[in-house]
């Protein structure tokens, strides 16, 4: 056999397995087997010019999508094509970045969106959340390429509490593999139908659990906790640190290579007022006992007025807690080191909470249970990022200075959101791991219209938009302009492609004495319905109240082109013609 034929034969032998595998993959796809990886963003069903987070995004981490837990990124809309001059920010993280239990308005994205819009009323601002309960650094890394494709001006990251027991975590019941490198390999191969076929075969031949991991009354925390004792410095603890550092490093490298500024926060949890979770869950292990001893010692130090020792002791008790629903202190060290290594900007969230807590002991004054801030805490969390971003020149010098206490009063959170948050926290605290035996708490009789509507939403007898609309109309009827304006703005931001609510929001803000903020919503209403006279008039009104007489005159002239007999436009134009000192009354 000639040398040429020999080499051809060898090449065929090498190529044959790949050809066979390729044909099998093609056959499975043509036969309709398996599924594509769920995209992070999808077109809005209501308005195709807008995108939203895919409600099924969590399914991308499961070989069988139907096994995914019922968690999702809260729906918020942003333009499919980024408009020139838009300041676009994406937020990545877990439930404590997503605003649990209050929802999007209290989230990092919701509060930052409010802060940037108030500070930059003439800029188009989009702060978009991709944060979701039960995920960890695997999800953030998996989402990064699709976020980069949306041309972010900055990315905000707050992650770490779910690293051990979140989806794919080393101790999670919802993991693909026990080793981080193998999990990353599985994620890289998951779109292949051959991989999906093999995964299903292995799942069917694997040993079944003798009894279910959870019961109907259990929360998501109970479902994801596969390893309920991960002692400090154990092998599994070290694998969690390795997982966090590797994924976070790869994530920051992606953004650095794409030229996207990143602001990453240190982590904060309830240290003073959170008994170690392993103790509350009924564990009697040695590691749970060590955490309990350290916690009681910290309480003794606080009682003696030794607050430095108490602060150190509470942090040590959290680190010793083997039920790992709170990030250990080594994670904050990793965040600081990785931020420096990859050129990200560190936001010291933990120190901000320490500074805002009596004697530096972070507890129930800012955090609801183990990791989720209350409304004061969420305001503080967002403020730490906002100040750092503005301090680094993003998106430029603020046009309006809004003090943090004022911003807190204006948070886009309604009474409905507050009560829903209270109900959710009560349910969480009534279940494992906060108690060994889960119970379903009963709701009290409603004491206000906001609470009544919240209970309607909680019981799924009314949708969130329906309830928010009913509440704002109630506030209008009783003359509460501040809450009517808040509720109208919440709906206007939730549905940016609905012209009527944009007009109502602009009118409400003018009535509330905030014409600069009204302009954003007035312009949206005109963009959506350019020939609507009322939309043009409210825009002209806001422009004139902010001293933009030339632009206001142009808007009024547009009114007359649409409605030549419009009495309001003619009257105001006449007043403007009388001179710059004339009193204008739109």
N, C-alpha and C positions, 0 to 999 in steps of 0.2 A: 504494500500500500504506500502510495506517495506521501511525502510530508504534508502536501496541501490537503489531501483527503483526510489524513490523520487529524490535522487541526480542525477541519470542518466537522469531523465526527465528534471531537471533544467539545466544540462549541455547541453542537446539537444536544449533547448529553447535559451540558451545563444549563442550556436555555430551556430544555424540555420541561423541567418542574415548574419554571415560571410561566411557561405557556399554558400548562395544565391548570395551574392556579388561576391564571388570568381568565381562562375559559370558564372555570367553575364560578369565579366572581361574576363574570358577565351573565352566566346562566341564572345565578341567583337573583341578580338585579332584574333581568328580563322576566323572570318568573314572579316578580313582585315580593320577594322575600326581604324581610328586614325593613329598616327605616333610615332616612337621612338624619344627620345630626341637626337638632333644632337650632335655628339661627337665634342670635341674641336679640335682634331687632326685626320687626315686621311692619308692613304698611298698616296704617290705621284703617279699620273697616269703615269708619264714619267719614274719613277724609283722606284720600290716597296721597295728598301732598304732605302728610305728616307720618312720622314713624312713631312707634311705641315699643317698649320692651315686650318681648314675646312671653305671653302668659305660660307657655310650656317650656321655657328655657331650662328649667331644672331637669327636664327629662333627658337632656344631652349627657347627663352623668350616669345613666342607667342603661344596661343592655336591654332590659325590657321596660320601655317607657311607662307602662301601666303600673309599675312598682314604685314610681317616684312619689314622694310625699306631696301633699297638697300645699305647696308653698310657691310663691311667685313674686316677681318684682312688681311693685305698685305701678299701676298704669299712669303714665304721664306722656304727653305728646310733644314732639319737636319736629321742626321742618326737615323733610327729606333732603332738601338742598339748602345748605347753610347760606343764609343771606350775607352779603358783604357787611362788614362792621359788627357782626354778631359775636358776642363773647360767650363761648360755649365751654361748659365744664361738665365732666362726668365724675360721679361719685361711685366708688367701689367699696364694698364691705358686707357685713353681716347684718343681723337684725338690729344691732345697736347703731348702725349707720342708716338703716332703713326707717328709723323712727318708731319701732315697736315700743309701746302698744298703741300709740296715738295715730300712726299713719304718716303719709307723705308730708303733711304740713309741719310736723315736728322733726322730720328727718334732716340729716345733714344737707341733702339736696334742697329740701323745701325751705329751710331757714336761710341757707346761703343764697338761694334764688331771691328771697325777699330782701336780704341785706344788700345784694348787688343791685337789684332794681331800685331800691330806695336811694342808694349812693350814686347811681348812674342812670338817672331818669331818661336821658337821651340815648342810651345804648340799648340795643336789642340783647337781652340776656337769656340764656338757656342753661340752667343747671339741672342735669339729668341724672336720675338715680338708676344704678344697676345693682344696688344692695338688696340682699335677700336673706331671709332666715335660713338657718341650718347649713349654710355654705361656709367655705373657708378659702385659704389661699389657692387651692386648686381651681376654684371657680374664677377667681380674679385673673389668674394667669390664662385660663381658657378663654375669657372674654376679651382679653387685651387687644388682639388683632382687629376685632370687629369695632372696638371703641376707637382705635387709631384711624380706621377707615372713615369715621364720622368727623374727622378734623377737629379734635378738641384743642382748645387753647390752654387747658390745664386738666389734670386728673387729681382727684382727692381720694386718699386711701385711708381707711380706718378698719383694721382687721386683726384678728388674733384669738378671740375668745372661743371660736368653734374649731380650733386647729386640731384638737384631739378627737372630739366627738361629733364634729360636723360631717356632712356628706363627704365621703372618701378619706376622712381622717384616720390616723393609725389605730385609734380605739373605737371607731364607729362601727355600728352594725350595718351601715350602708357604705361599705368600702369594697373596692375592687381587689385590693391586694394589701398585704401587711407591710410591704416595703414601698417607700415613696417612689423609687426609680421604676418599680414595676407598675405602679399606678399610672405614672406618666407615660409609660410604654402602652398601656391599655388605652389611655385617652388618645394617643396618637393613632391607634389602629381601629378605633371604635366605628369609623364610618365604613369599614370593609365588611361586606356581607359574610365573608368567610369567618371573620372574627366573631360576628354576632351569632353565627350558626354554632361555632365551637363553644361560645359562652353559654348558649342555651342548653347544649348537650351536657356540659359540665354541671350546670345548675340542676338539671334533672337527675343526674347520677350522684350528686352530693348528698351528704347525710342531712336529714331533716332535723329541726329542733324538736326536742321531746315535748316542749310546751312553748306557747307563743311568748315572744319577747315583751309584748305589751297587751293591755286590755283596752276595751273601748273607751274607758274613762281616762286613759293616760294621755299626756301631752306629747308633743313632738320630741321634747327632751328625753322622755322615756324610750321612745322608739329608736333614737339615734345612738343611745348609750350602750354600745356593745361591751366595752370594757369599763366596768364601773369602779375599778380601782387601779389607778396608774400612779404608783408612788413616785415621789421626787427622786430623780437620778436613776430610775429604773431603766431597763433597756427600751421599753416602749416610750417612756418619757423622752429619752434621747432621740428616738426616731421621730417623735413629734417636733422636736427642736430642729432636727435635720430637715424635715419636711417643710417647716415654716421658712427656714433660711434659704433653702434651695428654690422654693417657689417664689418667694418674695424677691430674691436676687434676680431670677429670670424675668420676673414681671418688670422690675425697675430697669433692667437692661433693655427690654423691648421699648419702653417709653424713651429711654435715653437715646437709643438708636433712631427713633422716630422724631426726636427733637421736641417731645412733649414735656412741659414742666410738670413735675409731680410734687404734691404736698402730702406727706405721710405722717400720721399721728401716732404718738405713743398711746398705750391702752390704759384705761382706768376701770376699776370695778369697786363694788361695795366691800370695803375692808372692815370698817368699824362695826357695822350693824348686820353683817351677814355671817351667821354661824357657819362653819365649814359644811358644805353640802353633803359630804359623806356622812357626817354626824346626823344631820337632819333626816337623811334617807334611812337611817337605822343601821348603818354599817358598824360593826364592832371590830374591824381589822386594826392591826397595830398602827398602820399609817393614819387611819381615821382618828385613833386615840392620840397620836402625836399632834395632829392638827388641832384637836380639841384642847389639849393641854396648852399649846402655844396661844390659842385664842383666849383662853381664860387668863393666862399670864399677861397678855396685852391689856385685858380689861382691868386687871389688878394694877398695872402700871398707870393706866389712865386714871383710876380712882385715887392714886397717890399723887397725881399731878405731874407725873413724868411723861409728858406727851411725846417726847422724842422716842423714848423706849416703847411707848404704846404704838406709835406709828410704825416703827420697825417690826414690832411684834405682830400687829395685825397683818402686815404684808407677808411675814414669815408663815403665819397660819394659813393664809390664802395659798402660798406656794406649797405648803405641806398637804393641803386638801387633795386627796387622791381622786376625787370625783371632778374631773377637769372640765368644768364649764366656765372657769375664769382663767384668763391668760396668766401664766406665771411671770415673775419679774424678769426672767432671762429673755422674754420676748421683747421687752422694751429696750434692753441692751442690744438685741439683734436689730431692731428697727433703727436705732440710732447709728449703728455701725454700717448697715446696708444703705441707709440714706446718704451717708458720707461717701461710701464707696462708689455709688452710682449717680451722684450728683443730684439727688432729690432733696427737697427742703423739709427738714424735720419740724413738726408742730408738736410741742410738748403739752399734749392734752392732759396727761397725768398731773403735771405740775400745776396747770391751770385749775384743776379740781382741788388739789391740795391747798393752793392759795385761797380758794373760795370756801374752804371748809373750816369750821371752828377747830383751832389747835392743829390744823392740817390733817385731821382725821376724816377721811372720805366715807360718808355713810348715807343714811336715809334722807338727809337733807337735799341730796342731789341725785340719788340713784334709787330706783323703785324697789328692786330686789337684789339680784347678784350683779348684773351688768348693765341693765337698761336705764338710762337717765330719766328723771322726771322732766317736766317742761322747763324748769330752771336749768337743769342739767343739759338738756338738748340745746338751749339757748347758749349756754357757756361753751359747749362743744363746738357749735358752729362759729361762735365768736372767736375762738382760738384760731380756727382756720381762716376766717375772714380777715382778721388783723394781720396774719402772716402773709396772706396772698396780696392784700393791699400794700403791705410794707415792702413787698417785692415788686411792686409796680404793676400788678394785674388788677383790672385791665388798664389802669392809668390813675392819675390823681382824681379822687372822688369829687363829684360835683356838689354833693350834699353830704354834710356830716350828720349822721343819725346816731345818737348815743346808744350804747348797748341796752340800757334799761328801757328806752323808748322802743327799740326794735323788739325787745321781749314782749312788751305790751301789744305789739302789732303782729305777733306770730300768726301765721295762717292756720290756726287751730281753733275750731269752733267748740261750743259746748257739747255737741254730739261727739266729736273726736275725744274730748276729755273724758266723757262718761264711758265711751267704748273702751278707752284705755284703762279705766278703773276696773271695768268688768273683766277684761282680758288678764290683768295682773292678778285679780282675785282668783281667777280660774287657775292660773299658773301656780300660785302659791298654795292652792288646794290640792295639788297633785305632786307626784314624785318628781324631783327629789326633795321638795320642801317638806314633805310628810311621807311616811312609809306607805300610807294607804290613801289613794286618790279618792276624792269626792267631787260631786258636781255642785258648786255653790248656787244658791237661789238668789235671784235679783230682788232688791227691795222695791217697794212701791215708788213710782217716779215722783220726784218732788219739784220738778220744773218742766217746762216745755222741751228744753234741750235733752233732759234725761228721758222723757217720754219717747221722744223721737229716736234717741240712741237705743232704747230697748226694742223699738220696732225694727231697727237695722240689725241689732244683735240676734233677734229672733227670725231674721230674714223675711219679715213681712213687708219691708220697704227697702228700696235700694239706697245707697249712700247719697247719690245725687238728689233723689226725691226728698230725702230727709233734710239735706242741706238747704234745698230750695224752700221747703216748708218752714224751716227755722228762720231763714232770713226774712221771709215774708211776715212771720210772726213778729220779729223785732221791728220791722217797718210799721206794723199796725200799732205797736205800743210805744213808738217814738224813740226807740233805742238806735240812733243813727250809727254809733260806733260799731255795734255788733251787726247791724244790717250791712254796713260797708265791708266789714271783715268777711261775712258770709258770701256777699256778692263777688268780692275779689277772689275768694277761694274757688268758686265755681268758674269765674272767668279764666283763671289760670289752669283749672282742670280741663276746660274745653275751649282752647284758644281759637278753634275754627267755628265757633258759634257766635254770629254777629250780635244777636240781641243781648246776650249777657255781657258782651264787651261794652256796648252802649250803656247799659244799666250801671256797670261798674264805673265807667267814666263819669256819669252823672252823679253817682253817689260820692265819689272822691271829690268832685267839685263842691258838692254840698258840705262835705266834711272839711273843706278848706285845704285840700291837697291837689291843686290843679296840675302841678308838675307830674305827679304820679298818674293823674287822670289821662294825660296825653298818651301814654303807652296804650291804654285800652281804647281811647277814642280813635287812634290811628289804626289799631287792629280792626275796629268796626268798619272804618272807611275802606281799608284794604279788602275786606270781605264783601262789602256792599257799597261800591264807590258812588252810587247814585242815590243813596238814601239821604234825604234832606236832614233828618234828625241826627244822623251820624256826623254829617258835615257841620251842623250847627254846634254840637257838643265839642267837636274838635276846635272850631273857631273860638268858642267860649274859653276852653282851656288855654289856647294860645294867647288870647287877649289877657287873661288873668295872670299869665306868666310874663307879660310884657312883650310878647312877640307880635307886635301890631301888624307888621307887613305880612307875616304868615297868616295871621288871623283874617286880614282883609282878603287875602287870596282864597281862603276857605269860604268866606262869605260870598265872594264873586262866583265861586263854583256852585254855591247854593242857588244863586240867581240863574246860572246857566241851566240848572236842572229844573228850577221852579221860579220863573221870572217874576211872579207876583208875591213871592214870600215876604211877608210884612216884617218879620224879625230881622232878616238879612238886610232889607232896605233901611230899616231904622238904625241899625248898628253902623252900617256903612256911612250913613249921613252923619252920625256922631263922630265917626273917625275922620270924615272929611272936614269937620268943624275945626280940627286942630289937635295937636298932641296932648293938650291939657284937658281936652273935653272928657267928661265922664261918660264911659261906655257901659251900657247896661244891656247885655245880651239877653 
